[in-house]
Amino acid sequence: MIFPTGPAVPLGTRIGALLCLRGWAQTEMY
């Protein structure tokens, strides 16, 4: 998966991507 980062990307999209990655990492741990 490619998550675009930069000033052109809305902050909400970046936060959503981070939360998605964080949730995926947590599910992979257990």
PDB file of N, CA, C and O in Angstrom, chain B, residues numbered from 101:
ATOM      1  N   MET B 101       0.839  -1.206   0.000  1.00  0.00           N
ATOM      2  CA  MET B 101       0.000   0.000   0.000  1.00  0.00           C
ATOM      3  C   MET B 101       0.866   1.246   0.000  1.00  0.00           C
ATOM      4  O   MET B 101       1.914   1.293   0.644  1.00  0.00           O
ATOM      5  N   ILE B 102       0.413   2.256  -0.734  1.00  0.00           N
ATOM      6  CA  ILE B 102       1.174   3.506  -0.808  1.00  0.00           C
ATOM      7  C   ILE B 102       0.339   4.626  -0.190  1.00  0.00           C
ATOM      8  O   ILE B 102      -0.764   4.919  -0.652  1.00  0.00           O
ATOM      9  N   PHE B 103       0.873   5.242   0.852  1.00  0.00           N
ATOM     10  CA  PHE B 103       0.173   6.355   1.487  1.00  0.00           C
ATOM     11  C   PHE B 103       0.891   7.644   1.126  1.00  0.00           C
ATOM     12  O   PHE B 103       2.013   7.872   1.579  1.00  0.00           O
ATOM     13  N   PRO B 104       0.259   8.494   0.314  1.00  0.00           N
ATOM     14  CA  PRO B 104       0.904   9.743  -0.084  1.00  0.00           C
ATOM     15  C   PRO B 104       1.124  10.676   1.103  1.00  0.00           C
ATOM     16  O   PRO B 104       0.238  10.842   1.941  1.00  0.00           O
ATOM     17  N   THR B 105       2.273  11.266   1.169  1.00  0.00           N
ATOM     18  CA  THR B 105       2.566  12.216   2.247  1.00  0.00           C
ATOM     19  C   THR B 105       3.044  13.514   1.629  1.00  0.00           C
ATOM     20  O   THR B 105       3.828  13.506   0.680  1.00  0.00           O
ATOM     21  N   GLY B 106       2.580  14.607   2.157  1.00  0.00           N
ATOM     22  CA  GLY B 106       3.002  15.900   1.616  1.00  0.00           C
ATOM     23  C   GLY B 106       1.957  16.959   1.905  1.00  0.00           C
ATOM     24  O   GLY B 106       0.875  16.653   2.406  1.00  0.00           O
ATOM     25  N   PRO B 107       2.277  18.192   1.592  1.00  0.00           N
ATOM     26  CA  PRO B 107       1.376  19.308   1.878  1.00  0.00           C
ATOM     27  C   PRO B 107       0.068  19.221   1.094  1.00  0.00           C
ATOM     28  O   PRO B 107      -0.936  19.809   1.496  1.00  0.00           O
ATOM     29  N   ALA B 108       0.073  18.486  -0.026  1.00  0.00           N
ATOM     30  CA  ALA B 108      -1.131  18.417  -0.854  1.00  0.00           C
ATOM     31  C   ALA B 108      -2.142  17.425  -0.279  1.00  0.00           C
ATOM     32  O   ALA B 108      -3.315  17.438  -0.652  1.00  0.00           O
ATOM     33  N   VAL B 109      -1.683  16.569   0.626  1.00  0.00           N
ATOM     34  CA  VAL B 109      -2.574  15.558   1.199  1.00  0.00           C
ATOM     35  C   VAL B 109      -3.290  16.136   2.413  1.00  0.00           C
ATOM     36  O   VAL B 109      -2.643  16.680   3.308  1.00  0.00           O
ATOM     37  N   PRO B 110      -4.624  16.024   2.459  1.00  0.00           N
ATOM     38  CA  PRO B 110      -5.388  16.526   3.602  1.00  0.00           C
ATOM     39  C   PRO B 110      -4.945  15.851   4.900  1.00  0.00           C
ATOM     40  O   PRO B 110      -4.602  14.669   4.914  1.00  0.00           O
ATOM     41  N   LEU B 111      -4.957  16.611   5.972  1.00  0.00           N
ATOM     42  CA  LEU B 111      -4.526  16.084   7.263  1.00  0.00           C
ATOM     43  C   LEU B 111      -5.402  14.913   7.683  1.00  0.00           C
ATOM     44  O   LEU B 111      -4.904  13.939   8.248  1.00  0.00           O
ATOM     45  N   GLY B 112      -6.690  14.998   7.417  1.00  0.00           N
ATOM     46  CA  GLY B 112      -7.607  13.926   7.795  1.00  0.00           C
ATOM     47  C   GLY B 112      -7.237  12.606   7.131  1.00  0.00           C
ATOM     48  O   GLY B 112      -7.334  11.540   7.739  1.00  0.00           O
ATOM     49  N   THR B 113      -6.813  12.694   5.875  1.00  0.00           N
ATOM     50  CA  THR B 113      -6.438  11.470   5.157  1.00  0.00           C
ATOM     51  C   THR B 113      -5.202  10.852   5.773  1.00  0.00           C
ATOM     52  O   THR B 113      -5.102   9.631   5.897  1.00  0.00           O
ATOM     53  N   ARG B 114      -4.259  11.698   6.159  1.00  0.00           N
ATOM     54  CA  ARG B 114      -3.025  11.188   6.774  1.00  0.00           C
ATOM     55  C   ARG B 114      -3.330  10.538   8.117  1.00  0.00           C
ATOM     56  O   ARG B 114      -2.791   9.478   8.437  1.00  0.00           O
ATOM     57  N   ILE B 115      -4.199  11.177   8.905  1.00  0.00           N
ATOM     58  CA  ILE B 115      -4.557  10.616  10.213  1.00  0.00           C
ATOM     59  C   ILE B 115      -5.289   9.289  10.015  1.00  0.00           C
ATOM     60  O   ILE B 115      -5.052   8.326  10.744  1.00  0.00           O
ATOM     61  N   GLY B 116      -6.171   9.247   9.034  1.00  0.00           N
ATOM     62  CA  GLY B 116      -6.903   8.013   8.762  1.00  0.00           C
ATOM     63  C   GLY B 116      -5.953   6.885   8.386  1.00  0.00           C
ATOM     64  O   GLY B 116      -6.121   5.748   8.827  1.00  0.00           O
ATOM     65  N   ALA B 117      -4.950   7.207   7.565  1.00  0.00           N
ATOM     66  CA  ALA B 117      -3.985   6.192   7.148  1.00  0.00           C
ATOM     67  C   ALA B 117      -3.177   5.700   8.345  1.00  0.00           C
ATOM     68  O   ALA B 117      -2.911   4.506   8.475  1.00  0.00           O
ATOM     69  N   LEU B 118      -2.789   6.631   9.220  1.00  0.00           N
ATOM     70  CA  LEU B 118      -2.015   6.253  10.402  1.00  0.00           C
ATOM     71  C   LEU B 118      -2.840   5.365  11.322  1.00  0.00           C
ATOM     72  O   LEU B 118      -2.335   4.376  11.853  1.00  0.00           O
ATOM     73  N   LEU B 119      -4.110   5.717  11.510  1.00  0.00           N
ATOM     74  CA  LEU B 119      -4.971   4.911  12.372  1.00  0.00           C
ATOM     75  C   LEU B 119      -5.176   3.528  11.770  1.00  0.00           C
ATOM     76  O   LEU B 119      -5.220   2.528  12.488  1.00  0.00           O
ATOM     77  N   CYS B 120      -5.301   3.479  10.445  1.00  0.00           N
ATOM     78  CA  CYS B 120      -5.494   2.202   9.768  1.00  0.00           C
ATOM     79  C   CYS B 120      -4.261   1.324   9.967  1.00  0.00           C
ATOM     80  O   CYS B 120      -4.377   0.141  10.288  1.00  0.00           O
ATOM     81  N   LEU B 121      -3.082   1.910   9.772  1.00  0.00           N
ATOM     82  CA  LEU B 121      -1.839   1.160   9.943  1.00  0.00           C
ATOM     83  C   LEU B 121      -1.683   0.713  11.385  1.00  0.00           C
ATOM     84  O   LEU B 121      -1.243  -0.406  11.650  1.00  0.00           O
ATOM     85  N   ARG B 122      -2.041   1.583  12.316  1.00  0.00           N
ATOM     86  CA  ARG B 122      -1.910   1.264  13.731  1.00  0.00           C
ATOM     87  C   ARG B 122      -2.837   0.105  14.111  1.00  0.00           C
ATOM     88  O   ARG B 122      -2.438  -0.814  14.826  1.00  0.00           O
ATOM     89  N   GLY B 123      -4.073   0.165  13.623  1.00  0.00           N
ATOM     90  CA  GLY B 123      -5.016  -0.910  13.910  1.00  0.00           C
ATOM     91  C   GLY B 123      -4.553  -2.216  13.287  1.00  0.00           C
ATOM     92  O   GLY B 123      -4.699  -3.276  13.898  1.00  0.00           O
ATOM     93  N   TRP B 124      -3.992  -2.159  12.067  1.00  0.00           N
ATOM     94  CA  TRP B 124      -3.520  -3.361  11.388  1.00  0.00           C
ATOM     95  C   TRP B 124      -2.341  -3.954  12.156  1.00  0.00           C
ATOM     96  O   TRP B 124      -2.243  -5.173  12.295  1.00  0.00           O
ATOM     97  N   ALA B 125      -1.449  -3.105  12.653  1.00  0.00           N
ATOM     98  CA  ALA B 125      -0.284  -3.574  13.400  1.00  0.00           C
ATOM     99  C   ALA B 125      -0.736  -4.257  14.698  1.00  0.00           C
ATOM    100  O   ALA B 125      -0.167  -5.270  15.102  1.00  0.00           O
ATOM    101  N   GLN B 126      -1.755  -3.700  15.338  1.00  0.00           N
ATOM    102  CA  GLN B 126      -2.238  -4.274  16.591  1.00  0.00           C
ATOM    103  C   GLN B 126      -2.868  -5.641  16.347  1.00  0.00           C
ATOM    104  O   GLN B 126      -2.691  -6.558  17.149  1.00  0.00           O
ATOM    105  N   THR B 127      -3.604  -5.784  15.243  1.00  0.00           N
ATOM    106  CA  THR B 127      -4.239  -7.060  14.965  1.00  0.00           C
ATOM    107  C   THR B 127      -3.184  -8.096  14.608  1.00  0.00           C
ATOM    108  O   THR B 127      -3.356  -9.282  14.889  1.00  0.00           O
ATOM    109  N   GLU B 128      -2.099  -7.659  13.995  1.00  0.00           N
ATOM    110  CA  GLU B 128      -1.029  -8.585  13.629  1.00  0.00           C
ATOM    111  C   GLU B 128      -0.281  -9.062  14.869  1.00  0.00           C
ATOM    112  O   GLU B 128       0.255 -10.170  14.886  1.00  0.00           O
ATOM    113  N   MET B 129      -0.244  -8.232  15.901  1.00  0.00           N
ATOM    114  CA  MET B 129       0.478  -8.605  17.118  1.00  0.00           C
ATOM    115  C   MET B 129      -0.211  -9.758  17.833  1.00  0.00           C
ATOM    116  O   MET B 129       0.450 -10.671  18.326  1.00  0.00           O
ATOM    117  N   TYR B 130      -1.540  -9.716  17.890  1.00  0.00           N
ATOM    118  CA  TYR B 130      -2.241 -10.728  18.679  1.00  0.00           C
ATOM    119  C   TYR B 130      -2.581 -11.951  17.876  1.00  0.00           C
ATOM    120  O   TYR B 130      -3.173 -12.892  18.405  1.00  0.00           O
TER     121      TYR B 130
END
